[in-house]
């Protein structure tokens, strides 16, 4: 056994995009993938959605592997391995819902075994092997997941009542999103997204936005960057020349806000004294 310093080198992104049908999961996943590679030939789509990925062939010459039923965990694993052997950089699994709820998927496997609670002892390891394959893949992986659909009556900007479609619970085994680097939820058919889980802090507390290739570029930059240390943040605090600059350092580093709270407070007080006119004489010399 040997200890080593933590580095973000060779980390592979595990991204999720979920939403109701028609909210733009496939399109958003393709834009993310291109932003991460800048090369469509290095993108592969494992397509379980009746060749829906082919509808976006105008975007670029990406690769498609059509996966038909039965949607067993083992067939998904085989498809991922096929993409890895082809030296893909990004694999889009569109979608993982079929592995759980599709024909030949986990729920149907469980039902055929008898549907008893103890039958999950045979199904769960097979599902976990699929999840492990995603997490251990040598490629970046983007998964899409369907969400159950709900409807509401909303009043539009024109004052008229309209029916609005919403995505609710993800259709896969509960807890999958906690395995992901970032999980994007598409909230409407205008492709607006929000991050329901974000280990990068790039999208936390950010207003809803449309995923583009720039989003993929930003994620790849984060992935390849050296992790920020407390020493780095402290240096930026000490070098801050204004309250706004200090605020940016604070907002950019949420994981250090508590640990360096005293340093942030001390620097803020120092800067406030500098901009307070009472601390200067009429000739511009600071009062002692």
ABEGO torsion letter per residue (X at the ends): XBBBBBBABGBBBBBBBBEBBGAGAAAAAAAAAAAAAGBAAABBBBBAAGGAAAAAAAAEBBBBBBBBOBBBAAAAAAAAAAAAAAGBABBBBOBAAAAAABBGBAAAAAAAAGGBAAAAAAAAAAAAAAAAAAAABABBBBBBBBBBBBBBBBBBAAGBBBBBBBBBBBBBBBGAAAABABBBBBABAAGBBBBABBAAGAABGBBBBBBBAAAAAAAAAAAABBBBBAAAAAAAAAABABAAAAAAAAAABAAAAAAAAAAAAAAAAAAAAAABAAABBAAGBBBX
